[in-house]
Amino acid sequence: MNFFDIAERIDPSTRADPGLIERLDEFTSGNVPEFIARRMCRAAVHWAELRKSTKVELPDLLDPYEPLVVLYERGGVFFVENGVADFELRRVPLRDWQANLAPEPIVEIDPAVLDDVDREAN
């Protein structure tokens, strides 16, 4: 599985403000222990900039970084090791995107559903 910057693949000329990225890197280097997670935070910020300012016509798709943002907003973490993403409560095998392609999302990020998950975990 390869975590990558989707915005860079779509339009490499559209990037978030360097000062914002610098502040993000300063924050995540002290608060997000996993390098891949820090890189994905940076990619999410570039994605937001792409959605806001690109001339490239994008399909009407769900935000690919929203699950990551929600994970961090709720105090969650993940680590990547030995071919799996470890979310503390669940380990997910890393495969290529074709193997993970599904018509319905496998994760429900509705706040009420996540509240239930949090209650069960504690």
C-alpha positions as CSV (number, residue, x, y, z in Angstrom):
1,M,0.0,0.0,0.0
2,N,1.3,3.4,-0.9
3,F,0.1,6.5,0.8
4,F,0.4,9.4,-1.5
5,D,-0.5,13.0,-2.2
6,I,-3.5,12.8,-4.5
7,A,-3.5,16.5,-5.2
8,E,0.1,16.3,-6.5
9,R,-0.8,13.6,-8.9
10,I,-3.8,15.6,-10.3
11,D,-2.2,19.0,-10.5
12,P,1.4,19.3,-9.2
13,S,1.3,23.1,-9.8
14,T,-1.4,23.6,-7.1
15,R,0.1,23.5,-3.6
16,A,-0.9,24.9,-0.2
17,D,0.8,28.0,1.0
18,P,4.4,27.1,2.0
19,G,4.0,29.0,5.3
20,L,1.0,26.9,6.2
21,I,2.8,23.7,5.4
22,E,5.7,24.8,7.5
23,R,3.4,25.4,10.5
24,L,1.7,22.1,9.9
25,D,5.1,20.3,9.8
26,E,6.2,22.0,13.0
27,F,3.0,20.9,14.8
28,T,2.9,17.4,13.5
29,S,6.6,16.7,14.1
30,G,5.9,17.2,17.8
31,N,2.4,15.7,18.0
32,V,2.1,13.0,15.4
33,P,4.6,10.2,15.9
34,E,4.3,8.3,12.6
35,F,6.0,9.7,9.6
36,I,3.4,8.4,7.2
37,A,0.6,10.0,9.2
38,R,2.5,13.4,9.1
39,R,2.9,13.0,5.4
40,M,-0.8,12.3,5.0
41,C,-1.7,15.4,7.1
42,R,0.3,17.4,4.6
43,A,-1.4,15.7,1.7
44,A,-4.8,16.6,3.1
45,V,-3.9,20.3,3.3
46,H,-2.7,20.2,-0.3
47,W,-6.0,18.4,-1.3
48,A,-8.0,21.2,0.3
49,E,-6.1,23.8,-1.7
50,L,-6.6,21.8,-4.9
51,R,-10.3,21.6,-4.3
52,K,-10.4,25.4,-3.7
53,S,-8.2,26.7,-6.5
54,T,-7.5,24.2,-9.3
55,K,-8.6,24.7,-12.9
56,V,-8.8,20.9,-13.2
57,E,-12.4,19.7,-13.3
58,L,-12.8,17.2,-10.5
59,P,-15.6,14.6,-10.1
60,D,-18.0,15.0,-7.3
61,L,-16.4,12.5,-4.9
62,L,-16.2,12.2,-1.2
63,D,-13.1,13.9,0.4
64,P,-10.5,11.1,0.4
65,Y,-8.8,12.6,3.5
66,E,-12.0,13.1,5.6
67,P,-11.6,9.7,7.5
68,L,-8.1,10.7,8.5
69,V,-9.2,14.2,9.6
70,V,-12.0,12.7,11.7
71,L,-9.6,10.1,13.2
72,Y,-7.3,12.9,14.4
73,E,-10.0,15.2,15.5
74,R,-11.3,12.4,17.8
75,G,-7.9,11.8,19.2
76,G,-7.2,8.6,17.2
77,V,-3.8,7.5,15.8
78,F,-2.5,4.9,13.4
79,F,0.8,3.3,12.7
80,V,2.0,1.4,9.7
81,E,4.1,-1.7,10.2
82,N,4.6,-5.1,8.8
83,G,2.1,-4.5,5.9
84,V,-0.8,-3.3,8.1
85,A,-2.2,0.0,9.3
86,D,-2.7,-0.4,13.0
87,F,-5.5,1.8,14.4
88,E,-5.0,0.4,18.0
89,L,-8.5,-1.2,18.0
90,R,-8.2,-2.8,14.6
91,R,-5.4,-3.7,12.2
92,V,-6.1,-3.4,8.5
93,P,-4.0,-5.2,5.9
94,L,-2.5,-2.8,3.3
95,R,-3.3,-3.7,-0.2
96,D,-3.4,-1.8,-3.5
97,W,-6.4,0.5,-4.2
98,Q,-7.9,-2.1,-6.6
99,A,-8.1,-4.6,-3.8
100,N,-9.8,-2.1,-1.5
101,L,-12.3,-0.7,-4.1
102,A,-15.8,-1.2,-2.9
103,P,-19.2,0.4,-3.9
104,E,-19.9,1.3,-0.3
105,P,-17.6,2.7,2.3
106,I,-16.3,0.2,4.8
107,V,-16.0,2.9,7.5
108,E,-18.9,4.9,8.8
109,I,-17.7,8.3,10.0
110,D,-21.0,9.5,11.3
111,P,-20.4,11.1,14.7
112,A,-23.1,9.0,16.4
113,V,-21.7,5.8,15.1
114,L,-18.2,6.9,16.2
115,D,-19.5,7.8,19.6
116,D,-20.8,4.3,20.0
117,V,-17.4,2.8,18.9
118,D,-15.6,5.1,21.5
119,R,-18.0,4.0,24.3
120,E,-17.4,0.3,23.4
121,A,-13.6,0.8,23.4
122,N,-13.6,2.4,26.9
